[in-house]
Each structure stands twice: as structure tokens, then as C-alpha cells.
Amino acid sequence: MIDVKIWAHRGASGWDRQYAPENTMPAFEKAVEMQADGIELDVQLTRDGEVVICHDERLERTSNGQGWLKNYSLSELKKLDFHANHLEYGFVEIPTLAEFLQFMRSNELEINIELKNSVIFYSDLEKKVLEIVARYGLEERVIYSSFNHYSLLDIKKINPVARIGVLAAEEIVDFPQYAQNLRAEAVHPVWYSLYYGNFIAECKKRNLAIHTWVVDNKEKLREIAKMRVEAIITDCPDNAREVLSSMKETVD
């Protein structure tokens, strides 16, 4: 039985297929529509300390703004258009984490919150994010990830039962042991790391869930699903659902 979760990367953004503006409410709504099991998103802090959802530290790629996100207040960011060249959506606001979580109360999808604090060390980002998640009562559905592993340690210090997933873009020697040392519940490796040595077996031995990213191609989705990872993070939830449904039919 193939039992792999599909997590929509920045929502159902589609990347080169251009479904919806990444990390916006239209992308999150489309992820639900495409039957994703979870949604991955990125959070940063505004100048006035509000938690907003955006991947890039600078605004040029995803909005009509200029410069660093951290230099804008929430009200200033709300005036910018985050359509990311999706003119068919009209004006698209940057969402706050609170707005997103309010939306997520209407479904049962899992939530992967990535803290974007590797380039800019946002003060109290961890504390603010944990407080907002608790306010909406969604603690059990959330896993926190970051390339800044000190930030993950801070998450555990503030809330020892919060789940963390260790993000890595390159292979870390003995990654499973490293993640276990951080008291992580999961690893979030780039997909090609799965092919190193006995990586998957070592994760299973340490009870570490594997949530790998970013896999969009149908052939690669099928190949990685057979590796029995727990979740595949993808820009194209529809591709993943089609592949997993066909695999299930084959097994059945």
C-alpha cells in the first residue's frame, strides 16, 4: 500500500505551470481544491513585528514592491500587489499567518510552517509564530521547519512538544543522527539526498519522518513515492494526486 502525503509547496503554485501566486490565499485555496494533504508556507516579520507569509526576503520577484520585506509595516505591505505576474487574479494581498490559520480551520490539512530566518535573523519570530498557532488551536496539525537549525532549537526550548523538521538543501554527513540530536520529529531533505547510502533506512531506524522537496515531475513523483517517504512537498499537487491514485489502483 502506497501511503504518502502530498504537501503543496507555497500552496499550489505550479511553479512553471503557474497555477496561482505562491504563498497567497489563492494558492492555498487551490491546494485544497487539488486534494493536497498539507500546505507548506514561509513566514517572516514586518517592520512592526507582524508575521506574514512570503518566501523571498526581498519583494521584487513576488510583488510590485521594492526592497526588503523587513523594512515595510504590515499596512504598507497590504497596499502592494503580490500577484507575481498572475494578472488574472487581480490585486492579491500578502497574507498574515493569522489569516492563513483562520482559513485552515475550515479543513483538516497538515501545515508545514517554514521560518525564513537564515538570511535575516528575525527577533522573536519563533515565539510569535508559536503564539499565533496556539491562538488558533492548530498545534497538533503543525510542523515547523527551517534552514536555520538554531531557530528549530529555539522552537523546542519554547515548546518542547512542538514538532520540528530539519531542512537541508545539501547532504549533511549522518543527517539522521544529526536530526535526532536536535530532537526532531522529521527531516526535510532535498529529494536527491534520498539516494545517499542508507539514508532512508537510518531515518526509519530513528523514527524520523521524511518530508522531501520539491518534486513535481510525474516520473520522479512515482519513483520517490515507492521509497515510502511520509510526505512529498510539491508545486503540483494535481500531478502528485494523479500519480498516487494510479499507484494505489495498481496495488489494489
PLY file of the C-alpha trace (Angstrom):
ply
format ascii 1.0
element vertex 252
property float x
property float y
property float z
element edge 251
property int vertex1
property int vertex2
end_header
0.00 0.00 0.00
1.41 3.39 -1.04
0.64 5.84 1.77
2.45 9.11 1.01
1.11 12.55 1.91
1.05 15.38 -0.63
2.06 18.79 0.71
1.56 21.82 -1.54
4.76 23.88 -1.72
3.90 27.55 -1.05
0.37 26.41 -1.81
-0.49 25.10 -5.26
1.87 27.47 -7.04
2.59 25.22 -10.00
5.95 26.93 -10.46
6.50 26.76 -14.24
2.84 25.74 -14.76
1.71 28.92 -13.00
-1.38 27.84 -11.06
-1.59 30.71 -8.59
0.66 33.33 -6.95
2.83 31.45 -4.45
2.23 31.85 -0.72
-1.09 33.65 -1.22
-4.65 32.74 -0.33
-5.48 31.79 -3.97
-2.60 29.28 -3.91
-3.72 27.85 -0.57
-7.32 27.57 -1.76
-6.16 25.81 -4.93
-4.14 23.35 -2.84
-7.34 22.33 -1.08
-9.11 22.11 -4.43
-6.35 19.83 -5.76
-6.75 17.50 -2.77
-3.42 18.14 -1.12
-2.95 16.59 2.33
-0.97 19.54 3.63
0.35 23.01 2.83
3.90 24.32 3.17
4.42 28.07 3.59
7.11 30.58 4.60
6.92 33.21 7.34
8.81 36.43 8.05
8.35 39.53 10.20
7.28 43.01 9.11
8.90 46.17 10.44
6.16 46.40 13.07
6.55 42.77 14.16
3.64 41.12 12.33
4.04 37.57 10.98
3.39 37.49 7.22
3.67 34.77 4.60
6.31 35.32 1.91
9.26 33.30 0.64
11.76 35.93 -0.52
13.37 38.39 1.84
13.12 40.97 -0.94
9.87 41.96 -2.65
10.76 42.31 -6.32
10.03 38.77 -7.55
6.63 38.20 -5.96
5.15 41.69 -5.77
5.20 45.17 -7.25
7.24 46.37 -4.28
10.93 47.12 -3.99
13.49 46.34 -1.31
13.47 44.26 1.85
10.22 42.98 3.32
11.54 43.69 6.84
11.57 47.42 6.10
7.81 47.57 5.49
4.98 47.72 8.03
2.03 45.38 7.62
-0.21 48.20 6.40
2.39 49.16 3.79
2.72 45.57 2.59
-1.06 45.21 2.34
-1.04 48.01 -0.26
1.36 46.06 -2.51
0.16 43.59 -5.14
1.51 40.07 -4.68
0.06 38.70 -7.93
3.56 37.56 -9.08
2.57 38.13 -12.74
-0.77 36.34 -12.31
-2.78 39.24 -13.66
-5.85 37.01 -13.96
-6.19 37.13 -10.16
-6.35 40.90 -9.98
-4.99 42.51 -6.81
-3.56 39.88 -4.40
-2.73 40.77 -0.80
0.12 39.37 1.21
-1.48 37.08 3.84
-0.69 37.15 7.52
-0.11 33.86 9.32
-3.26 34.56 11.33
-5.35 34.96 8.16
-3.98 31.70 6.79
-4.67 29.79 10.01
-8.22 31.12 10.13
-8.69 29.64 6.65
-7.12 26.34 7.73
-9.70 25.91 10.48
-12.17 25.10 7.71
-10.24 21.96 6.68
-8.07 19.20 8.17
-4.89 19.61 6.15
-1.46 19.41 7.75
0.58 22.60 8.00
4.32 23.00 7.44
5.49 26.44 8.59
8.98 27.28 7.38
10.68 30.05 9.33
12.62 32.22 6.86
15.35 33.39 9.18
18.58 32.22 7.58
19.39 35.50 5.81
17.72 37.80 8.34
17.62 36.77 12.00
14.15 37.97 12.95
13.94 38.62 16.68
11.22 36.56 18.43
9.92 35.04 15.18
9.70 31.62 16.85
7.78 32.93 19.85
5.35 34.92 17.73
4.64 32.01 15.39
4.04 29.57 18.24
1.69 32.04 19.94
-0.39 32.53 16.77
-0.65 28.78 16.13
-1.76 28.25 19.75
-4.33 31.04 19.45
-6.00 29.16 16.59
-5.74 25.78 18.33
-3.84 24.13 15.49
-0.73 22.93 17.35
-1.32 19.25 16.54
-1.52 19.91 12.81
1.67 21.99 12.52
5.30 21.06 11.95
7.97 23.78 11.94
10.96 23.71 9.61
13.90 25.98 8.86
17.34 26.02 7.28
18.36 27.87 10.44
18.71 24.97 12.85
19.33 27.28 15.80
15.79 28.50 15.18
14.49 24.94 15.45
16.29 24.59 18.78
14.53 27.76 19.93
11.17 26.28 18.93
11.90 23.25 21.12
13.03 25.45 24.01
9.81 27.44 23.94
7.56 24.43 23.37
9.23 21.02 23.83
6.28 19.16 22.29
6.23 21.25 19.09
7.20 19.16 16.07
10.23 20.23 14.03
11.57 19.11 10.65
15.21 19.78 9.83
15.56 21.41 6.40
18.66 20.75 4.32
19.49 21.69 0.73
22.69 19.63 0.63
23.72 16.37 2.21
24.70 16.56 5.87
27.00 13.75 6.93
24.94 11.38 9.09
21.91 13.61 8.69
19.53 11.21 10.55
21.77 11.20 13.63
22.16 14.98 13.40
18.37 15.44 13.28
17.90 13.09 16.21
20.39 15.14 18.21
18.14 18.17 17.62
15.18 16.17 18.97
13.49 16.49 15.59
10.45 14.50 14.57
11.28 14.74 10.86
13.86 15.55 8.25
13.10 17.74 5.23
15.81 16.84 2.70
16.01 17.97 -0.91
14.83 14.97 -2.96
18.21 13.82 -4.29
19.51 13.33 -0.76
17.26 10.27 -0.55
19.69 8.42 -2.79
22.69 8.78 -0.48
23.78 5.48 1.10
21.31 4.12 3.61
19.67 7.46 4.37
16.08 6.21 4.37
16.84 3.14 6.48
18.67 5.26 9.04
15.72 7.66 9.27
13.31 4.77 9.78
15.56 3.32 12.49
15.41 6.63 14.36
11.65 7.09 13.83
12.22 10.23 11.76
9.54 11.06 9.23
10.84 12.05 5.79
9.22 15.05 4.09
11.16 15.65 0.88
11.12 18.62 -1.50
10.46 19.78 -4.28
9.17 17.02 -6.57
6.92 17.98 -9.50
7.73 15.61 -12.37
5.33 12.65 -12.56
8.07 10.08 -13.18
10.10 11.35 -10.23
6.98 11.54 -8.05
6.30 7.87 -8.76
9.90 6.88 -8.06
10.09 8.72 -4.74
6.65 7.56 -3.60
7.95 3.99 -3.88
10.65 4.89 -1.35
7.93 5.12 1.32
8.66 8.66 2.43
5.97 10.17 4.64
5.33 13.29 2.55
6.31 14.78 -0.79
6.38 18.57 -0.95
5.39 19.61 -4.47
4.44 22.67 -6.51
1.96 20.48 -8.41
-0.43 18.67 -6.03
-2.55 17.61 -9.01
0.39 15.73 -10.55
1.10 14.04 -7.23
-2.55 13.08 -6.67
-2.79 11.62 -10.17
0.40 9.57 -9.69
-0.50 8.30 -6.23
-4.04 7.42 -7.30
-2.71 5.36 -10.22
-0.22 3.61 -7.93
-2.98 2.76 -5.47
-5.10 1.29 -8.25
-2.14 -0.81 -9.39
-1.55 -2.11 -5.87
-5.26 -2.77 -5.31
0 1
1 2
2 3
3 4
4 5
5 6
6 7
7 8
8 9
9 10
10 11
11 12
12 13
13 14
14 15
15 16
16 17
17 18
18 19
19 20
20 21
21 22
22 23
23 24
24 25
25 26
26 27
27 28
28 29
29 30
30 31
31 32
32 33
33 34
34 35
35 36
36 37
37 38
38 39
39 40
40 41
41 42
42 43
43 44
44 45
45 46
46 47
47 48
48 49
49 50
50 51
51 52
52 53
53 54
54 55
55 56
56 57
57 58
58 59
59 60
60 61
61 62
62 63
63 64
64 65
65 66
66 67
67 68
68 69
69 70
70 71
71 72
72 73
73 74
74 75
75 76
76 77
77 78
78 79
79 80
80 81
81 82
82 83
83 84
84 85
85 86
86 87
87 88
88 89
89 90
90 91
91 92
92 93
93 94
94 95
95 96
96 97
97 98
98 99
99 100
100 101
101 102
102 103
103 104
104 105
105 106
106 107
107 108
108 109
109 110
110 111
111 112
112 113
113 114
114 115
115 116
116 117
117 118
118 119
119 120
120 121
121 122
122 123
123 124
124 125
125 126
126 127
127 128
128 129
129 130
130 131
131 132
132 133
133 134
134 135
135 136
136 137
137 138
138 139
139 140
140 141
141 142
142 143
143 144
144 145
145 146
146 147
147 148
148 149
149 150
150 151
151 152
152 153
153 154
154 155
155 156
156 157
157 158
158 159
159 160
160 161
161 162
162 163
163 164
164 165
165 166
166 167
167 168
168 169
169 170
170 171
171 172
172 173
173 174
174 175
175 176
176 177
177 178
178 179
179 180
180 181
181 182
182 183
183 184
184 185
185 186
186 187
187 188
188 189
189 190
190 191
191 192
192 193
193 194
194 195
195 196
196 197
197 198
198 199
199 200
200 201
201 202
202 203
203 204
204 205
205 206
206 207
207 208
208 209
209 210
210 211
211 212
212 213
213 214
214 215
215 216
216 217
217 218
218 219
219 220
220 221
221 222
222 223
223 224
224 225
225 226
226 227
227 228
228 229
229 230
230 231
231 232
232 233
233 234
234 235
235 236
236 237
237 238
238 239
239 240
240 241
241 242
242 243
243 244
244 245
245 246
246 247
247 248
248 249
249 250
250 251
